[in-house]
Amino acid sequence: MSSPSKIAIALGDITGIGPEVTLKAVAAELAGDETVYLIVGDEAGVEEWNRRLNLRLPIQRWTGASAKGRLFVHQPGSSRLPASLAPGAAAAAHAAMDWLRDAAERCLRGEAGALVTAPVNKEAIIRAGYDDFCGQTEFLSQLANAPRTVMMLLGPDERGRWLRVALATTHVRLSEVAAQLTTEKVEAAIELSAKACRDLGLPRARIGVCGLNPHAGEGGKLGDEEQTVLGPAIEAARRRGCDVTGPLAADTLFHKAFQGDCDAVVAMYHDQGLGPLKMVAFDQGVNWTLGLPFVRTSPDHGTAYDIAGRGEANASSMIAAIRLAKRLVKTLPQGGLPDGRIASVV
């Protein structure tokens, strides 16, 4: 009999809603199977939320791989965080980065099959001294030495209709998108999206590619990136066997995708893709990093400082992220394939 899957959860910014949604999500999932959960974060904070929410979760301190149980907490280092911190406090940002690194390194060593990351606040992390921090996706890609990664956001509407969106660029200033958009990035987004669709078990893997400019550039009158960057990427992907169409005007492509004309959309920049996704699946959206050597998912929301500490945060996206991670691990026990491809089922 194989051993139960282990999911590592990086607790994120403790002054946000990460601890609350994590505990709520684990409580919702704990009875469903034999998965082992290792929360990497503030031990006292985890216990406090367990008490405040009256969850009565059987949380144990992590003592090593031989520990018996289903739910553990591990706090790297010897220092403890103050009981009360202001939203976005530097101490919380430093801790979130320590927890993220520790959890990811456990996955890289094979100690956990997947990583689920609770939200962090980029502004707080940069303010704390991490000047080059762009996001957890970029941090994990660098840590894992995985240069060809793609952020995919996916989720269903209330009728169970899925939208899957991959981003050619991620956390980039809008004024810098055109300069950072390359044929290689677009090609990687197309190919990894197509692989993801096949791993999902979909009957086809048709990819629609958004144009960068309004109306996909109007034949070059509103910009030439469609001809100089996107077109060559699409043709290269076609030569490799991808079923891909575009570049198409983004304002109509998402409608066509939601109607079933394509199975995933490649968007050129963050808000071009996330606006439609969150309109469709605000509470159920999941962020899935393609191309890492381990499974990584996260909820599709931020730290929500405005409601943190109240006990009213919606854990639906965190539940969806954990469920996807568990299913990925079952589909591909090693977490990733040698070429960076990650299996999935949705």
N, C-alpha and C positions, 0 to 999 in steps of 0.2 A: 504494500500500500504506500503510495507516495505521500510525502509530508504536506501539510497544509501550506497554501500560499501565504507569503508574508508581504504586507503592504506597509511601507514607511510613509508617514505623514509629517511633513515639515509644517510646524504650527504657524509660521508667518508672523506678522506684526501683532504682538499680544495686546496692543492698545486698540486694535480694530476688532472686527467680528470673527476673525479666524478661529480663535479658541472655541467660541460659542458654536459656530456652524460645524466645526470638526467634531465636537462632542455629540451634538445632535445627530450628525450623519452616522457616526460610529454606532450610536445607540440604535438607529434605524436599521443598521446592517448586521449587527453582531449576531443576531439569532438566525440569520439566513443561511450560513454555511460555516465551514471550519477555518475561514481565513484568520490569520493572526495579524494584529495591528500593532505597529510600533510608532507611537507619537513622539517625535523629536521636538522638544520644546520645554517650556517652563513647567516643572513638576507641580509647584504650588498653584500656579494658575490653572492647570488642568484639574487638579483636585477641587479647587474653588468652584469652577464651572460645573463640575460633576455634582457638587453639593447644591449650588444655586438652582440648577435645573432639575434637581431631585431625580437624576437619572439612575443613580445607584450602580454605576458601571464598575465592574471588578477590575479596577486599574492597579497594575503592579509596577514596581520599579524594575527597569530592565537590568538584569544581571548577567546576560550573555545568551548565546545561542541555545544553551541547554535548558534555559528557563522554561517552565511549564505554565501555560496559560494562553489566553486569547488576546489580551489587551495590556500593552505595556507603555510606559513613558520613560524617556531617556532625556536627561538634560546635560548636554556636553559642557565640560568645564566645571570648575568648582564654585564660581560666583553665582549668586542668586539675585534675581531682579527684585527691585522694591515692590511692595504690595500695590502701590498706586503710581501710575505713570501717566503723564499728559499724552494725549494723542500725538503720534509721530515723534515721541521722545527718542533721542539718540541711543539710549541704552536699549530700547526695544528694537531699533533698526539694526544695531550691532548683533543683538541676539538672533534676530531673524536670519541674518546672513550666516551666522555660525550654525544654526539649525539646518538651513538649506544645504550647506556644504556637507555637514555630517550625514544627513539622510541620503544625499546623492552619492557620496562616497560608499555608503553601505550598499547601494544598488550596483555601483561599479565593481565592488568586491564580490557581488553575488549573495550578499547577506539578506537582501530583500528583492522581491521580484518586480516591484513597481514603486514609483514615487508619486504621491499626491501632494501638491503644494498648496497650502492655504495662502490667502492674499498677503502681499506686502505693499508698502507704499514707496514708490520710486523716489518721490521728492524727499521723503524722510531719510531714505538710504543715502541719497546723494548728499543731503545736508549733513549727514553723519560722517562724511568723508570718503564715500565710495564714488569718486568723481566720474568714473567710467561706467557706472552701472546703468544699463539700458532696460533691464528686465530679467525676470527669472529664466526665461527661455534662452536668452543670450548667455547668461551666466552659466547655465547648465551645459550649453553647447561648448563653451570654452573649457569648462572643467572636464568634460568627457572627451575633449579633443575631437569633436564631431563637427566639422566645418559645413556639412551639407544637411542642415536641419531646416524644417519648415513648421510654422505654427498653423495648425488647423483648428478651427472652431466649428463645432457641430451641435445640433440640437433639433428637437421636434416641436411643432406647434401643438395646440390642444387636440388636434385631430390625428396626431401621429405622423405628420408629414415632415420629413427631414430636410434641413439645409446644411450643407457642408461647404465651408469656405476656407481656403488656404491663402496665406499672405505671402506675396513675393518680397515685401519689406515689412518690418515689424514696427519697433518703437523708434521711428525716425521723424524728425521735424518735417512738416509738410513742405517747407521751402527747400528741403534737401532730397525729397523723394526722387525726383527725376534724375538727379546726379548719382544717386545710389542704386537706382534700378538698372540691373544688368541683364544681358541675355542669359547668363549662367544662372542667376537667381530665379528668373521666370521659368527657365527650363527645369530647374530642380523642383520648383513648386508644382509644375505640371506632372512630372514623372512620379514624385512622391504621392501626389493626390491620386493618380491613377493606380499606383500600388495599393494605397489605402482602400480605394473602392474595391479592388479585387480581394483584399484581405477581409473586407467587410462581408464578402460573399454576395455582393450585388450582381445582378444578372449582366451588367455592363459597367464600363468605367469611362463614361463620356465626360470630358472636362471642358468647361466653358471659361474662356479667358477674358477678363475685363480689359477695356482700353484704359489708358492712363488719363487721357484728355477727354473733355466733353465730346460726345458723339464719336468716340474713338478716333478723334483727331480730324474728322472731316477731310480725309484724304490728304492730310498734311497741312491743311489750312489752320488748324488749331493746335499744332504740335506734330513733331515727326517721330516721337518715340514708338508709335505703333509700327512704323516702317523700319526703323533702325534697331530697335531692341526687341519688341514683342514678336513681330513677324518672324525673324530668324529663330527665336526660341520655339515658337509653335511649329515651324517647319522641321526643326531638329527633333522635336519630340515626336512628330508624326513619323519621321524616318525610323525612329526607335519603336514604332508600333503603337503609339498612344492615339486614342480616339479623342481628338481635341479640336475645338472650334474657336475662332476668334482672330484678332481681338474684336470684341463687340462692345457697344455702348453699355456701360454699367447700369444705367437707369432702366434698361430693358432686360439685360441678361439675368438679373436676380429674379425678376418675374418669371422668365422662361424656365429658370432652374427650379423654382418652387412649383411650377406646373409640370415638372418631370422631363423637360427637354434635355437636361444634363444632370449628372450625378454629383458633381462638385464644381465649385467656382474658384478660380484663382483671381484674387483681388490684388491690386497693385500696392495698396497701402492700408494702414491699420483701420481707419474709420470708413474707408470705402467698403471694406468687408464686414466690419463689426456692426455697423448701423443696421443693415438688413438682418444679420444673424440675431441681434438682440431684439429686434422688432418681432421676430418669429418665435424666439426661444429664450426670453429674458431670464426666466427662472430655471430652465433646464439646460442651458448652454454649457458646454464643456470645452476646455482648451486642451488639445492633444498635440504633443510635440512629436512630429515625424522625424526620423533620422537619428535619434539617440540610440545608444546601445542598451537602453533599458526603457521600460514603459514609464512615461510621465504624463499625468493629467492634472488639471486644476479646475476649480470653479471659474466661471466666466464673470467674475465681479471683483470689486476692490475691497478695501478695508472698511469702508462705510463708517468713518469716524462719527458721523452724526447720530447713528443709532447704537454704536458700540457700548456694551455694558448694560443694555436695557433688557436683554433676554428675548428680543422680538425679531431677531434676524431670521430670514428664510434660508433654510439649509438645503433647499431642493437642488441647487447647482452643485453643492459639495457632495450630496448623496449621488448625483449623477456621475460626478467625477470618480468617486470611489467605485461605483458599480462598473464603470467602463474599465477602470484599472484592473479590477478583479477578473473581468471577462477576458481582457487582453492577456493576463498572466495565464489563465486557463488555456487559452488558444495557443500561446507560445510560451511555455514555461521558462525559457531562458530570457524572456523579456524582449530581445531584439535579434535580428539576423545579422550575419557577418557584414552585409553591405549596408547596414543601418536601417533596413526596412523593419517596421514594427507591425505585427499582425493586429487585427481588430475585428470586433464583431459588434455591429449596431444595426 
